Amino acid sequence: MEAINLGVEPRTGSGKGSARKVRAGGRIPAVVYRSGEPPLELSLDPSEIELAMRRTGNRNTLFRFLAGGSERICLVREAQRHPLSRRLLHVDFYEVRPDEPVVVKVRLDPTGRAVGTRKGGILKIVRPWLEVRCLPGDIPATIPVDVTELDVGQFVRIGSLTPPAGTTLLYDSNFNVVGVSGREAAEEAAAAAAAAAAAAPAAPAPEAD
């Protein structure tokens, strides 16, 4: 994966007052973290990073920029948004090294049409995201899995997947990642999940700096 160039500027000060001034100027605050090093306070154009993320469609997009007197290659650790407008408010990056492996979550991508869906079954993605270890330049956009031969009641386990070149799948047990359920079982599971979600208390939205 090639890193995308991103324009950033150094930022002085921290806290809510400093963040408000940055946003008033049409930019947003950002911080770069690196183990063993002090964080770097930056500001950036939110439209630039939003456009890059939309184009790649990948949560693990690599960004390259100059900060603190040197070039940095970073992944987004957290992107904070307004709870109603979804406007980007703040970005936390963590710096990576080209020769140091990272652990990231990559989206599972079922390909083909499962045999079981032609019989009324429903394709069910059990684990939408899988953890992999790889070098930053080898981070895959997705982990493909062919579901063409799956019949009703059959599943693909993580142990049978072939990870993309340069990556290692991380798992402690050989769990199901995707399968085909009978329509009745799938509808019951969906209803149970919806009931559990409705009963759960809403988490408070994080407060912006």
ABEGO torsion letter per residue (X at the ends): XBBBBBBBBBBBEBEAAAAAAAAAAGBBBBBBBBBGBBBBBBBBBAAAAAAAAAAAGBAABBBBBBBGGBBBBBBBABBBBBAAAGBBABBBBBBBBAABBBBBBBBBBBBEBBAAAAAGBBBBBABABBBBBBBAAABBABBBBBAAABBBGBBBBAAABBBBBGBBBBBABBBBABBBBBAAAAAAAAAAAAAAAAABBBBBBBBBX
